Amino acid sequence: MNGIIPLYKPKGITSADCVYRLRKILHERKIGHTGTLDPDVDGVLVICVGQATKLVNHLMQSPKTYQGQITLGQATTTEDASGDVVAQEILKEPFTTEQIVKAMKALTGKIKQTPPLYSAVRVNGKRLYEYARAHESVERPTREVNIYHFEVLNTPTFLADVGKQIIEFEVQCSKGTYIRTLAVQLGELLQVPAHMNQLTRTIGGTFTLKDTVTLEQIEKSFNAGENSFLLSLSAAFKQSKRYDLSNEQWRYVQNGRSLKLTVSDSQLALFYKGVLKAIYQQQNELYVPQLMLLKNDR
């Protein structure tokens, strides 16, 4: 069994839980996901099955898009709604949309982030949340991430009775970005405590929410002997230009050789006899191997 499953991960379970359940449903050990979602986050979780697991590292590098809500006026231990309140400020008046947009623009592009203490980042062999639970101090590493866009979706809501403001937002970002930390950073620029109180991944790789299937749908289909939920490897490269290899070119590709082609796209999905075999990247006047998928049979 080889292919890709654009899974809808519900709230309340981990990404690892999804992989475990799929291994039991499909009776397949070789399964991996392409980017962890926190238990409280729902949305697109791209799953690779069988030989498609070769794509995991490649797909993890692709940008991901999220929609969610940020609360201004309150900070938590976990930087999201699941944590204990550690700071609070009653807002006497709301921030204008223009003030919020300006702060979001300042957080667009390459920025530095320090991962949340309650996260799975490893430091000295232990995950940060293990230090947090043991009440041990640890120096957290700073990383650079890329925020491609960070935008307000609707007019922010001011809750005058509790002195808080809710911002609905959309963000597209690189691998390694913590959206809850981005929420805190937005609060810091506005000089108020803040946390992320809801998040959904709407796009992962080339897949959107409307492409996803649930664990329940997969189990029902598989038990009925039907597997339309399993997409071909080429589904992960819908944005790459397709190029069909000749017999001679296929021999070159099998040996990992470069190709000189009369096309001008930065990335090519190379097919032979209708099957995706490799992804090649443009380098000067040649196309060179980026990802080899010689043995896939879909």
Salt bridges, closest charged atoms under 4 A:
ASP38 OD2 - ARG180 NE 3.08
GLU136 OE1 - LYS126 NZ 2.99
GLU170 OE1 - HIS149 NE2 3.07
GLU216 OE2 - ARG21 NH2 3.84
ASP244 OD1 - ARG242 NH2 3.12
